[in-house]
Amino acid sequence: MTAPSELETTAQPNLELADASPASVVANALSGDAIADEDELNDVEMSLFDHLEELRQRIFYALIAVGIGIVACFAVVKSIVQLLEVPAQGVKFLQLAPGEYFFVSLKVAAYSGMLVSSPFILYQVIAFVLPGLTRREKRLLGPIVLGSSILFVAGLCFSYVALIPAALNFFISYGEDVVEQLWSIDKYFEFVLLLMFSTGLAFQIPVIQALLGLLGIVSSQQMLSGWRYVLLGAAVLGAVLTPSTDPLTQSLLGGAVIGLYFGGIGLVKLLGK
């Protein structure tokens, strides 16, 4: 009695294939071949020497881009120097040693060249790691890179518009009736460049939080529960990242870090983590 039912179940797929149109059979076959070809492309393995060779080429292209960016920025370095001197209105800069301004120009051109060439450097990094990522990681890569770039530029702008003027005004007003404001141009640009780039790095906090949330390492509730440690860490970070010792600049940077941290908690919560 059980034999006919078994025959029916085994024959049912064959009947479905028989009822299928030739066009659908061809389409299914082509889609299967496409998936197989895509899997084969994704599964292509490279030897260690091939990886090292590709890494060498990527680094070489990145260094060429940095060199071109530095040369291009050095050609207009006077305009960049004048732009960075704007927050220090009313201050005279001195060259305290032979060639000091020349080396300052090289330093400004180097920082500016790395900043200008950073999109190409980022492209080389992505092109190197992209083949080893899963489809889910590839979908997350675009928003993370875009958000990180926007936050870094926002950090540079925040430092130029808020932090640097606040710190300089504090120093100028503090010694206004005692000393004449004559500053070393090397020390000034060391202060400005370090503060801008450290602020840009500090603005990456929401990106790190989003990565931790997406990977399931830390949830938004766990981030929120540690707010006391965040306040302490923001104070320490503001003191470490700012090259000046004035409390106003440290407070502004610490407040920005706290705001970014709680904004990152909201972002992680929106992502459902």
Secondary structure as UniProt FT lines:
FT   HELIX           2..19
FT   HELIX           22..42
FT   HELIX           48..75
FT   HELIX           77..84
FT   HELIX           86..88
FT   TURN            89..90
FT   STRAND          92..94
FT   TURN            98..99
FT   HELIX           100..129
FT   HELIX           130..132
FT   HELIX           135..158
FT   HELIX           159..163
FT   HELIX           164..174
FT   TURN            175..178
FT   STRAND          182..184
FT   HELIX           185..202
FT   TURN            203..204
FT   HELIX           205..214
FT   TURN            215..216
FT   HELIX           220..225
FT   HELIX           227..241
FT   HELIX           247..270
FT   TURN            271..272
//
